[in-house]
Amino acid sequence: MFFSSITFAERINNFVNVANDQLWGWVLIYVLIGAGLYFTISTKFVQFRYIKEMFGLLTEKETLSTEGKKTISSFQAFTISAASRVGTGNLAGVATAIAGGGPGAVFWMWIIALIGSASAFIESTLAQIYKVKDDSGAFRGGPAYYMEKGLNKRWLGIIFAVIIMICFGLIFNSIQSNTIALAMEEAAGVQPELVGIVLAVITGIVIFGGIHRIAILSQAIVPVMAIIYILVAIFVLLTNITQIPAMISLIVESAFGLREVVSGGMGAAIMFGIKRGLFSNEAGMGSAPNAAATATVSHPAKQGFIQSLGVFFDTILICSATAFIIILSGVYTNPELDGIQLTQNALGEFVGAVGAPFLAVLIFLFAFSSIVGNYYYGETNLEFIRNNKVALTLYRLAVIGMVYYGTTQPLQSVWNMGDLFMAIMALINILAIVLLGRIAIAALKDYTNQRKQGKNPVFYADSIPNLPNVEAWEKKPTSQK
């Protein structure tokens, strides 16, 4: 029986590896880069033109709904998605990218972020346009919703909803807990099973509290932990300032195979950079739109800007901070180190013995906020399929179970499974946003025209002619027609 179970596990792992080789063997890479370039050009470089606007929108206040209840503000929606984005991808994911693809992988992480932020604008704007109100009066939405209402394909929305429920709520959360367990074991020798029990209990307390508790938790934790980590990275850079030119040169040369640091050269750098870049910033994957839809804003483009900024925040700031620490330390050349333990050892080179415990605490905050954000993505998609309290309770219990399960599994197996479901999600979502992209572009034009007139842009259901199945936006008042 024992040998049979091992054989079955190996077969599953082999299947996942073969599927990943097929999907990530340039197919998904071409799709991600192609979609990013298409949206960058069709929006006239929206991610760069509106960078000042993005920061300004973060300060917009939350409002009251028509029922008198507090709503989710732009900043809270930003932090919910950041809670999912900013996690193991920024610390362990960057480490696995450099370990597998060399320093050149960092360059390709930057590229996918710069062009992918245009895809993030499109998907999040669409999520706002096609959002709906749930029974509590809060907004929900995301790819499943715009597939149903924009494409008139509910069946496709259900497929996507099932995949994101499995991917984020279950598999990605096992990756987060796996990373926390490894970090705690490296720093203090804490047994993974004990970490799993503690994580499962805390996760249950938070996710049974509802979306507003998730928003409050994310708003409190994410900015603080990001600032602390960036300050540590700045300290490392300043104390090694003379090595920065050589480091940048190494990253660029390795990205194009001019200096081969790991086997695979340029191909490995591109694949690992884009794969881990997508895991970290989620641009085009279809996850962040679920958070974007929760915000109460006067115009859908506003939340598109906010989520586009989130990609920069995640990759250009947080991921770069990790990459610089790892590359400057030189420990990435040790083949025995990977994941969060590589990052911990790298940081230890600069701050001494305190590095591993500090990063263990930080990864707990990063990864736990991701667990909470990931769960919300699953919940909102479960409600899309069917609003059922029993099903929701069972799903919450499954999430808690996978949080524990992840702490007991090998690093590579959970990451491989995450890569597979991430690829499937991205392919389905990109197909949808390419088909619906003209609607988001029309919303951007409407926003731009109102801005030119000195107005605070307001969107109506008929702001875009012949726009079907829009529920959350009122029609333009007769006096304004």
N, C-alpha and C positions, 0 to 999 in steps of 0.2 A: 504493500500500500504506500509505504514511504517513497519507494523508488518511482512508483507510478505518478505520485503527485509532483515529484521533481521533474519528471519527463514532461508532464503537462505544462508546468511552468516554463520549462525551456522552450517548448513548442510555441507557447504564446509569445515569449520574448523574441524568438526567431521570426515569427510572423510580423511582429511590430517592427523589427529591424529591417526586414525586406520592404514593408510598406513605407517606412521612412526613407529608405534609399530611393524608392520610386518617386515619392512626392517631393522630397527635398533634393533630388538629383537634377536640379535646375528648373523643374517644372514650376514649383511654387516660387522660386527665386525670380523667374521671368515674370510671373503673374504679379507679384508684389511690386517689383520695380516698374513694370509696365503700367499698372494701375496708378501708382504714385506719380509717375511722369505725366500720364494722361490728365489726372486731376490737377496737377500743378500747372500745366499749360492751359487747360480749359478754364481754370479760375484765375488765370493771370497771376500766378504765384501768390495765392491768398495767404499762405503761411508766413510770407515775408512782408507783404504789403500792409498787413493789419496787426503787426506785432505790438505796436503801441496800443491799439484798440483792445487787444487781448488782456493786457495788464490792467487797463482801465475798467474792464468789465468784471474783474475779480472782486471789486469793492461794491458792486451793486447789492443793495440790501434785500433780505428776504421779505416777502409780502404775506398778506393774509389771503386765503382763498375766499370764494364767495360765501362759503359756510362759516367764515370767521376763524378758520384753523390756520396755524402756521404752515408755510410751504417750505420746500427745499430751495435754498438760494443757489445762485450760480457757483459761488465759492464752495458750498457744501457738496454740490454735484461734482465739482472738480475734485474735491478731496475724497469722495467715495470712489471715483475712478482712479485717483492717485493711490488710494489705499490698496487697490488691486494691482496697479502698475508697479508701484514702489515696493518691492519685496525681494524675494530670493533672486529674481532676474538681475537686480542691480548689484548684488553681492556675490552670490554663488553662480548665477548665470553668466556674468561677465568673466568670472574665473574659468568656467568650463569652456567659454568661447576662446579665451587666450590659450588655455591648455590644449585645446583641439586644433585651433586655427592660427595660433601665434599672435603676436602683437598686431599684425595686419587685420585681424578680425575686428579690432576696435574701429578702424577706418570705415569698414562696411556697416558697422552698427550706426555710425554717424550718418552715412549716406541713406540708409533705410529710414532713419528718423527724419532727415531733412525733407525727403520726398514723400515719405509716408504720412507726414503731418497734414498733407493736402487730402489724403484719403480719410484721415481722422476727422477733418472738417466736414467732408461730404456725409459720412455715415452718421455723425452726431447731429448734423442739421436735419437729416432725414428722420432721425429718431424723434426729434422735437416736433417736426411737422405731423408725424403720424402717431404721436403719443395719445394715450387714453387715460381716463380717470377710473380708479378702482373703487371698490365699495367704501373705502375710508375717505375718499375725496382726494387722495394723492395721485400724482401722475405716474404712469408706467409706460414703458415703450422699449424699443430696440429693434434689431434686425428682424426678429420673428413678426413683429407688428408691421414694419414697413414691407415685408414680403407679402403679408396677408392683404394689407390695405392698398399698398402702392402697386404691387404686381398682381393682385387678385389671386394669389397662390397660397392659401392657408396651409396646404399640405407641405409646402416647402418651409413655411414658418414653423410648423410642428417638428419637422426633421431637424431644423436648426436649433429649436428650443431644447429638444432632447439632447443634442450633442453638447450644447453649452452647459446644460445641467450636469452632464457627466464630466465634461472637461474641466469646468471651473469649480463647481461645488464639490466634486469628488477627486478627480485626478490632480488638478493643480493644487488643491488643498493638501493632498498627500505630499506633493513636492515641497510645499511651504513647511509642513510639520517635519518632514525628513531633514530639511536644512536646519531647522531649529534644533532638532535632536543631535545632529552631527556637531553643530556649534557648541552646544552644551557639553557634549562628550569631550570635545577637544579642549574646552576651557576649564572644565571642572570635574571631568570624569563621571558626570551624571548618566545613569543608565537610560537608554532611549525609551524603554517601557515606562519609566517613571515620568519622563517628559511628556510622553503620549497621554498619560492619564490626566496630568495637570492641564495640558492643552485642551483635551476633550471637554473637561469640566468648564473651563473658562469660555470656550467656544459656545457651549450650550447655553450658558447664562446670557451671553450677548445676543446670539441669533434668535432666541425666543423673545427678545425685547422689541423687535420690529425695526423698520427702516429708519425712524428718527433717532433711535439709539445708535444705529450704525452711522448715521450722518454726524452725530455729536462726537462719537468716538473717533471717527476718521478726522474730523476737523481739529480735534485736540491733538492727536498723535502725529499725523503725517508731517505738518510743517516743522514741528519741533525736531523730530528725529532727522529730517532731511537737512536742516540747518546745522545740527550737531555734526553730522557726517561730513558735510561740505567743509565745515571749519577744520575738521581733522585732515581732510585732503589738502586744504590750503596750507596747513602747517607742514605737511609732508613736502608739498611743492616748494614752499619758501625755503625749507631747510636743505633742499636739493636743487636749487634754482639753476645751478650751472649745468645740470644734467638734462634739463628740459629740452633744449634744441636736439640733442642726440636721441632723446626718447621720441620726439615727434618725427624725426627722420626715420627711426626704426619702424614706427607704425606705418608710415606712408610706403616705405620701401618694401616692407613685408606684405602690404596689401596688394602689391602688384608683382609679387614673386621676385623682386630684385634682391631680397635678402631672405633666404629660406631658413626660418627658425624651427619649424616643425615639418614633418612629412606631409606632403600634399600641396605645399606651397600656396600659390594664389587661389587655387580652387578650394582648399580647406579654409582659407581666410574668409572667402566670400560666403561659403556655406555656413560656417559657424557664426560669422558675424551677423548675417541676416537672420538666421534661425534664432539666435539668442537675443538679437535686437527686437524681433517680433514678440518673443516671449516677454520681454521687458516692457516695451512701450505699447504693444497691442494695436498699433496703427493698422487699420483695415481688417483686423481679426473679427470685429463685431461684438466685442465685449464692452468697451467704454460707452457705446451708445445706450446701453441699458441704464447707466448712471446719468448720462446726458439728458435722457428723457424725463428724469424725475424733477428737473429744475423748473421753476416758474419764472419765465423770462418774457419780455414783450415781443421778442422776435427770435425765430429758430436759429438764425445765423449767429446770434450771440453765444449760444452754447456750442456751436460749431467752432467758434474762435477759442473758447475756453478749453475745449478738448484738444484742439490743435496745439495750444500752448502746453498742455499736459505731456505731449510727446517730447517736446524740447526739454521740459523740466525733468522728465524721466531719463532720457538718454544722454543729452548733451551735458547735463549737470551731474546727476547721480551716477550713471554708468561710467562716465568719464572719470569721475573721482575714484571709483574702484579700479578702473583700468590703469590709471596713473600710479596708484599705490603698488599694484601688482608688478607692473613693468619696471618701475624704478627700483623695486626690491630685488629683482632678478630671480626670485624663487620659482617663477613659472617654468624654469628650465628643469625643475625637479619632477620627473615623471611619476613619482609616488604621490604627488599632491594634486588635488582636484577639488572643485566645488568650494564650499564655504571654508574648508580647512586650508585651501590655498590662500584665500583672502586673509584669513586669520594669521597665517604664518608671514604673509607679506607685510601686514600691518605691524606685526611683532618686530620686524626688522627696524622699524622707525621709532616705536614707542615702548619697546621692551616687553616685559612679561605681562604688562597691563593690556596689551593689544588683544589677545585672545578673549579674555573676559569681557572687555569693553565691546568687542564686536559680537560676542554672544548675546549680550543684553540688547545691542542695537538690532541684531538680526531677529531677535524675539519680537521687538516692536514692529520692525518692517514686515516680517512674515506674518505676524498675527493680524495686523491691519489688512494684509492681503487675504487672509483666510476669511475675514469678515466681509470684505468687498466681494470676493469670489462667491461667497454664499448668496449675497444679494442678487448677483446675476442669475444664479440658479433659481432663486425664489420667484423673480419676476417672470422668468420663462415658464416655470411651472404654472403660474397663474394664467399665462397666455393659453396653455393647453387646456387647463381646467381649474377653476377656482374651487378647490376642495380642501377643507381643513384637515381631514384625515391624511390625504396625500401629502400636504405640506408638513405635517408632523412626522410622517415616515421619512420624507426627504431630509428634514432637519436631523433626524436620528442617523440617517445614512452619512450625512456630512460629518457629524461628530465621530462616527465610526471610522471614516476614512482619514480623519485627522489623526486618530490613534494609529491606524494601520500604517500610515506613511512613516511614522517614527521607527518602525520595525523593519523597513525594507531597504535593500541596497540602493545606493545613490543612482546608479545608471539605469536601473529598471524603471524607476518612477519618472526620470527625465525622458526616457525613450517613449513611454506611454503618453506623456504630456506633449511631446513633439508631434506624435501621430494625430491626436485629437485637435491640436492647434492648427495643423495643416488643413484638416478637413473643414474646420470652422472657417478659416480664412478663405478657402476656395469658394465655399457657398456664399459667404458674405460679399466677397469682391464681385462675384457674378451679379448679385442683387444691386449693389451700389453703382456698378457700371450701367446697368439697365435703368436705374432711377436717378442717376447723377444729374441729369438735366433739370430735375426739380430743385435740387439743392443749389445748383448754379443760378436758377431763376430767383431763388430766395436770396442769394447773395447780391444779385443785381438790384432787387427790391430794397435790400438793406442799404446798399451803396447810394441809390437814388435818394432815399430819405435822408441819409447823412449829408449829402450834398446840399439839400434844402435846409440844413440846420436843425433837423428834427431828431428826436429820440426815436429810432425806428420801431414801428408797431406792425405786427403781422396779422392779417386776417385770412379767413378760409378762402376768400376769393381774390387775395393779392396776386396769386398765380392763376390765370384763367384755366378753367376746365380741370381743376385739381379735385380728384375724387376721394371719397372716404376719409375726410378730415373731420375728426370729432372734437378735438380740444380747442379749436380756434373758432371764434365767432366770425360771422360775415361782416363786411365793412358797413358801418352806419350809412343810411341813405344820404345824410348831409355831406358825407365825404366822397360819395360816388361822382 
